[in-house]
Amino acid sequence: MKTTADGLVIWETKTGEADRVVTLLTPNGVITAYAKNSLRPKNRLTSTTAMLSYSNFELYSGKNMYTIDDAQSIKRFVRLASDVEAYALAVYFCELLKLLAPVEEDARDFLTLALNSLYLLNERKKSLPLIKAVFELRSMAYAGYLPDLSGCARCGAPEPQSLRFDLAGGAYLCAECAKALSLQPNCSRAVLHAMRYLLGGELNRAFSFELGADGLKLLGELSEQYVLAHIERGLSTLDFYNALKL
Ligand SMILES: [Zn+2]
């Protein structure tokens, strides 16, 4: 059966002599598709099925996967290729999407988040740590791990000066309640506000918040640890991105 879908290439694997198997994030979920001859330089699928290409695909459904018959480019994030750090971050986003986005089910929120994040990385309009934190926390929320940031999990305090963000539990304790449980605060009020802001509203406003350098660093550590606490495995693409900054 023939069908068409807009899709972002979030993974590619070489197969055969010059073919790719690609993972596509579409509005209707993640699918796998075969792109014959797409690694030959002059093939019509060469650029449209490359990593991070957003294209409209003509697909045939097969037994185990789709076969791409043709593709038209919608958007290519070409500047990413010349920025190693931004590219590495984009590939980490893709690995997370591959893990978190649903297969053949509504994935429009993941796709919109991915396209917005790649656009900002490509245009270099926001700092990489800020884009990374928004992507991590929002993708975790879409995957069902929305942290409860409304108040202290023990006493309900909504505006503590400092607090203990409980990564595994997806909630926080105010400094007093943390102390009562012999825990150290690990988060500031400014970072709590940033988290509420980037998770709470429309996606197109989620990237527009200001946080000082220390706050952004703390937010980045917590959002990354939040991802790792819930997916319960390491991510080689994240290790690679972090190694670039050392
Ligand atoms: Zn409390």
Residues whose N, C-alpha, C, O or C-beta is under 5 A from the ligand:
A	BS01	ZN	C152 R154 C155 G156 A157 L173 C174 C177
